[in-house]
Amino acid sequence: MQKTTMALAFTLLLAGMAATTQPAFTAQPVLTGEICDSRVHQLTTQIQWYDNLHKAESEAQKEGKLIFWMHMLGHIDGAT
């Protein structure tokens, strides 16, 4: 009887904890194509992109900056 009572109490405790636990994060809504297009345009126009790694290295060394290198297939504007 004591084991059954302990098991029931433990089960009720877990059920109570599960009912009061909040999710770790709230999912963001899916963005529309218009918003995504606007953000890609903003990204691609505000950053000076180099298509030559050696030139980027030279400029970065002159300005004391780091290089972010991204290698991808297709076009960054989504027109792959």
N, CA, C and O of each residue as an XYZ file, in Angstrom:
320
protein
N       0.820     -1.200      0.000
C       0.000      0.000      0.000
C       0.865      1.266      0.000
O       0.545      2.241     -0.680
N       1.951      1.245      0.759
C       2.807      2.415      0.852
C       3.481      2.697     -0.497
O       3.615      3.860     -0.876
N       3.905      1.665     -1.226
C       4.520      1.857     -2.543
C       3.522      2.453     -3.517
O       3.874      3.316     -4.321
N       2.266      1.996     -3.451
C       1.229      2.525     -4.332
C       0.969      3.991     -4.027
O       0.817      4.797     -4.945
N       0.917      4.342     -2.763
C       0.683      5.732     -2.362
C       1.836      6.613     -2.822
O       1.613      7.720     -3.312
N       3.073      6.130     -2.666
C       4.244      6.898     -3.098
C       4.244      7.080     -4.619
O       4.543      8.165     -5.117
N       3.910      6.022     -5.349
C       3.875      6.095     -6.801
C       2.808      7.084     -7.254
O       3.043      7.865     -8.176
N       1.642      7.062     -6.618
C       0.564      7.990     -6.958
C       0.980      9.429     -6.658
O       0.736     10.330     -7.460
N       1.606      9.642     -5.505
C       2.045     10.980     -5.130
C       3.091     11.502     -6.121
O       3.052     12.668     -6.514
N       4.012     10.644     -6.516
C       5.044     11.027     -7.476
C       4.421     11.368     -8.830
O       4.818     12.342     -9.470
N       3.455     10.573     -9.263
C       2.775     10.817    -10.535
C       2.032     12.152    -10.500
O       2.085     12.917    -11.462
N       1.349     12.429     -9.412
C       0.638     13.702     -9.281
C       1.605     14.881     -9.251
O       1.322     15.942     -9.808
N       2.747     14.687     -8.599
C       3.758     15.734     -8.563
C       4.267     16.045     -9.961
O       4.371     17.213    -10.335
N       4.585     15.013    -10.741
C       5.059     15.212    -12.106
C       3.993     15.856    -12.982
O       4.297     16.729    -13.795
N       2.754     15.430    -12.820
C       1.661     16.010    -13.610
C       1.493     17.489    -13.288
O       1.246     18.294    -14.186
N       1.623     17.848    -12.034
C       1.518     19.250    -11.627
C       2.654     20.082    -12.175
O       2.448     21.226    -12.582
N       3.858     19.518    -12.189
C       5.012     20.244    -12.731
C       4.861     20.454    -14.228
O       5.193     21.521    -14.743
N       4.362     19.441    -14.929
C       4.198     19.557    -16.380
C       3.154     20.607    -16.725
O       3.279     21.288    -17.742
N       2.144     20.746    -15.906
C       1.069     21.700    -16.188
C       1.525     23.136    -15.989
O       0.987     24.043    -16.626
N       2.504     23.365    -15.121
C       2.937     24.734    -14.845
C       4.206     25.131    -15.589
O       4.606     26.294    -15.541
N       4.835     24.205    -16.264
C       6.082     24.503    -16.977
C       5.784     25.289    -18.247
O       4.925     24.904    -19.041
N       6.501     26.395    -18.432
C       6.356     27.220    -19.629
C       7.310     26.713    -20.698
O       8.366     26.175    -20.366
N       6.966     26.869    -21.972
C       7.893     26.466    -23.030
C       9.170     27.301    -22.959
O       9.151     28.444    -22.503
N      10.269     26.722    -23.410
C      11.562     27.394    -23.358
C      11.609     28.614    -24.280
O      12.351     29.558    -24.010
N      10.834     28.608    -25.353
C      10.819     29.736    -26.284
C       9.475     29.774    -26.992
O       8.730     28.794    -27.002
N       9.187     30.902    -27.573
C       7.977     31.051    -28.367
C       8.397     31.118    -29.829
O       9.247     31.930    -30.195
N       7.814     30.283    -30.653
C       8.164     30.253    -32.074
C       7.765     31.561    -32.739
O       6.697     32.109    -32.466
N       8.621     32.047    -33.603
C       8.337     33.257    -34.357
C       7.470     32.903    -35.559
O       7.581     31.801    -36.098
N       6.616     33.814    -35.980
C       5.788     33.525    -37.148
C       6.634     33.427    -38.414
O       7.722     33.997    -38.490
N       6.134     32.713    -39.384
C       6.825     32.575    -40.668
C       6.748     33.919    -41.389
O       5.694     34.553    -41.433
N       7.861     34.335    -41.942
C       7.909     35.623    -42.634
C       7.368     35.491    -44.051
O       7.501     34.445    -44.687
N       6.769     36.546    -44.523
C       6.264     36.553    -45.893
C       7.430     36.710    -46.866
O       8.524     37.117    -46.474
N       7.193     36.390    -48.108
C       8.207     36.542    -49.141
C       8.658     37.979    -49.299
O       9.830     38.244    -49.567
N       7.725     38.912    -49.132
C       8.053     40.341    -49.248
C       9.055     40.764    -48.182
O      10.015     41.478    -48.471
N       8.826     40.323    -46.953
C       9.733     40.677    -45.857
C      11.095     40.041    -46.075
O      12.120     40.695    -45.883
N      11.120     38.780    -46.472
C      12.395     38.099    -46.739
C      13.154     38.801    -47.855
O      14.362     39.007    -47.747
N      12.459     39.168    -48.925
C      13.091     39.864    -50.044
C      13.679     41.189    -49.592
O      14.788     41.548    -49.988
N      12.942     41.916    -48.765
C      13.412     43.203    -48.253
C      14.662     43.024    -47.398
O      15.606     43.806    -47.507
N      14.673     42.012    -46.562
C      15.831     41.771    -45.689
C      17.058     41.330    -46.480
O      18.176     41.741    -46.168
N      16.862     40.503    -47.492
C      17.988     40.080    -48.342
C      18.548     41.287    -49.076
O      19.765     41.448    -49.167
N      17.667     42.138    -49.603
C      18.121     43.344    -50.313
C      18.921     44.234    -49.370
O      19.971     44.755    -49.745
N      18.425     44.410    -48.144
C      19.118     45.238    -47.164
C      20.499     44.656    -46.862
O      21.484     45.393    -46.809
N      20.575     43.347    -46.665
C      21.844     42.697    -46.368
C      22.836     42.846    -47.516
O      24.006     43.164    -47.300
N      22.368     42.619    -48.718
C      23.286     42.612    -49.857
C      23.725     44.004    -50.281
O      24.726     44.139    -50.984
N      23.004     45.042    -49.874
C      23.407     46.398    -50.251
C      24.191     47.106    -49.159
O      24.914     48.057    -49.458
N      24.078     46.684    -47.914
C      24.783     47.364    -46.826
C      26.180     46.802    -46.571
O      26.986     47.438    -45.892
N      26.469     45.643    -47.097
C      27.773     45.018    -46.913
C      28.551     45.100    -48.220
O      28.017     44.825    -49.295
N      29.828     45.484    -48.110
C      30.658     45.498    -49.310
C      31.177     44.077    -49.526
O      32.018     43.591    -48.769
N      30.670     43.425    -50.556
C      31.044     42.048    -50.848
C      32.193     42.027    -51.849
O      32.226     42.822    -52.788
N      33.124     41.122    -51.641
C      34.218     40.914    -52.571
C      34.023     39.567    -53.243
O      33.618     38.600    -52.599
N      34.308     39.503    -54.526
C      34.254     38.212    -55.213
C      35.665     37.672    -55.457
O      35.852     36.696    -56.183
N      36.652     38.323    -54.837
C      38.038     37.915    -54.960
C      38.634     37.869    -53.555
O      38.780     38.905    -52.908
N      38.979     36.673    -53.084
C      39.484     36.505    -51.720
C      40.792     37.253    -51.501
O      41.002     37.825    -50.431
N      41.673     37.257    -52.496
C      42.967     37.942    -52.341
C      42.776     39.447    -52.169
O      43.466     40.076    -51.368
N      41.846     40.016    -52.915
C      41.564     41.450    -52.772
C      40.949     41.737    -51.398
O      41.281     42.737    -50.761
N      40.063     40.865    -50.953
C      39.454     41.031    -49.630
C      40.512     40.954    -48.530
O      40.477     41.727    -47.573
N      41.450     40.021    -48.669
C      42.534     39.890    -47.689
C      43.400     41.148    -47.653
O      43.784     41.622    -46.584
N      43.694     41.668    -48.815
C      44.526     42.870    -48.912
C      43.838     44.061    -48.243
O      44.456     44.783    -47.461
N      42.557     44.258    -48.555
C      41.794     45.370    -47.975
C      41.636     45.200    -46.461
O      41.747     46.168    -45.710
N      41.378     43.978    -46.023
C      41.215     43.716    -44.593
C      42.512     44.011    -43.841
O      42.484     44.561    -42.740
N      43.637     43.647    -44.432
C      44.923     43.898    -43.795
C      45.182     45.398    -43.684
O      45.668     45.873    -42.658
N      44.857     46.143    -44.738
C      45.050     47.602    -44.727
C      44.209     48.263    -43.637
O      44.666     49.186    -42.962
N      42.957     47.774    -43.470
C      42.028     48.395    -42.528
C      42.027     47.739    -41.152
O      41.316     48.190    -40.253
N      42.812     46.686    -40.979
C      42.854     45.997    -39.686
C      41.541     45.320    -39.334
O      41.133     45.298    -38.172
N      40.882     44.769    -40.344
C      39.587     44.119    -40.141
C      39.678     42.623    -40.414
O      40.631     42.139    -41.025
N      38.677     41.918    -39.950
C      38.576     40.491    -40.202
C      37.823     40.234    -41.505
O      37.179     41.128    -42.053
N      37.915     39.010    -41.983
C      37.199     38.617    -43.198
C      36.145     37.595    -42.833
O      36.419     36.632    -42.118
N      34.944     37.811    -43.328
C      33.880     36.812    -43.239
C      33.808     36.174    -44.617
O      33.478     36.833    -45.602
N      34.118     34.888    -44.676
C      34.132     34.195    -45.956
C      32.934     33.278    -46.024
O      32.724     32.434    -45.153
N      32.151     33.456    -47.075
C      30.975     32.620    -47.281
C      31.069     32.021    -48.671
O      31.153     32.736    -49.669
N      31.053     30.707    -48.718
C      31.100     30.008    -49.986
C      29.746     29.359    -50.205
O      29.284     28.592    -49.360
N      29.118     29.648    -51.304
C      27.791     29.087    -51.543
C      27.591     28.784    -53.006
O      28.298     29.294    -53.875
N      26.618     27.945    -53.254
C      26.201     27.644    -54.629
C      24.956     28.475    -54.909
O      24.067     28.555    -54.061
N      24.880     29.074    -56.045
C      23.727     29.904    -56.365
C      24.008     31.357    -56.061
O      25.162     31.755    -55.904
N      22.956     32.147    -55.977
C      23.069     33.584    -55.747
C      22.468     33.925    -54.396
O      21.460     33.338    -54.002
N      23.072     34.868    -53.680
C      22.597     35.244    -52.351
C      21.219     35.896    -52.402
O      20.501     35.891    -51.402
N      20.843     36.451    -53.539
C      19.536     37.117    -53.622
C      18.386     36.134    -53.791
O      17.234     36.545    -53.931
N      18.686     34.851    -53.781
C      17.632     33.848    -53.867
C      17.391     33.330    -55.263
O      16.676     32.341    -55.425
N      17.952     33.948    -56.269
C      17.756     33.512    -57.656
C      18.809     32.474    -57.999
O      19.787     32.781    -58.681
N      18.616     31.248    -57.533
C      19.615     30.204    -57.763
C      19.338     29.423    -59.018
O      20.089     28.507    -59.353
